[in-house]
């Protein structure tokens, strides 16, 4: 596939970014007018992460087949928000066109002395660099963050360089309710999106099921309340059982950046509802 674009060439500077043999972690804004120059190596993979899964990948001198004669080897599964590349030759060069949300982003790969270990591409408006911050992250971006949190352990084991830029903590802080508890098992911070993702363990110690509103999950940090920007939860805790819930908070309630630390103490708000309803017939 041949793609011709008028592009602004951005050269990040391969020399002097870091000490030799120390992978560099980068965060770059997405801009279809930019040609990204990404240094890679033959010794370790370079992982490229995107806000959502690419709809298509087109390249030259790059292949995802280890048996195919290409200077650069790519590892990618359809539907995943990240891919990894590694040079197979000491002078390898390749070009990768990434189709994302109906836009084409051009990435040039070349072996260099100071390779990037990982590159996170983010939407500039989400990072708070334009007036569009009020829109916060898109639903697609937030869904991708939930998926990244859920797969964090697996990705950390298989691609440790892919999680360097994700802050993670397992506080195991418990909020006690009358007949159930909410424990923050894990919390993740995604800085470009200014989003915290929480993994909760909800344990019902009572004899009756607990019904709650997933989209109204929230955390209290100090004297401020942050409600969920997205949630993945059943809304039901069976009696004498445990369930898992995920939800995220993004920015501040007024649309700005919150820059919340994962080291905060989190008081989880689980809004309980009564499911029973009685029909009153007129006499």
HELIX and SHEET records of a PDB file:
HELIX    1   1 UNK A  131  UNK A  135  5                                   5    
HELIX    2   2 UNK A  139  UNK A  150  1                                  12    
HELIX    3   3 UNK A  152  UNK A  158  1                                   7    
HELIX    4   4 UNK A  160  UNK A  163  5                                   4    
HELIX    5   5 UNK A  214  UNK A  216  5                                   3    
SHEET    1   A 5 UNK A   8  UNK A  10  0                                        
SHEET    2   A 5 UNK A  34  UNK A  40  1                                        
SHEET    3   A 5 UNK A 103  UNK A 111  1                                        
SHEET    4   A 5 UNK A  93  UNK A 100 -1                                        
SHEET    5   A 5 UNK A  56  UNK A  60 -1                                        
SHEET    1   B 6 UNK A  24  UNK A  29  0                                        
SHEET    2   B 6 UNK A 116  UNK A 122  1                                        
SHEET    3   B 6 UNK A  46  UNK A  49  1                                        
SHEET    4   B 6 UNK A  82  UNK A  87 -1                                        
SHEET    5   B 6 UNK A  72  UNK A  75 -1                                        
SHEET    6   B 6 UNK A  62  UNK A  63  1                                        
SHEET    1   C 3 UNK A 167  UNK A 169  0                                        
SHEET    2   C 3 UNK A 180  UNK A 190 -1                                        
SHEET    3   C 3 UNK A 173  UNK A 176 -1                                        
SHEET    1   D 5 UNK A 167  UNK A 169  0                                        
SHEET    2   D 5 UNK A 180  UNK A 190 -1                                        
SHEET    3   D 5 UNK A 195  UNK A 204 -1                                        
SHEET    4   D 5 UNK A 241  UNK A 250 -1                                        
SHEET    5   D 5 UNK A 230  UNK A 232 -1                                        
SHEET    1   E 3 UNK A 236  UNK A 237  0                                        
SHEET    2   E 3 UNK A 210  UNK A 212 -1                                        
SHEET    3   E 3 UNK A 272  UNK A 273 -1                                        
SHEET    1   F 3 UNK A 224  UNK A 227  0                                        
SHEET    2   F 3 UNK A 218  UNK A 221 -1                                        
SHEET    3   F 3 UNK A 267  UNK A 269 -1                                        
END                                                                             
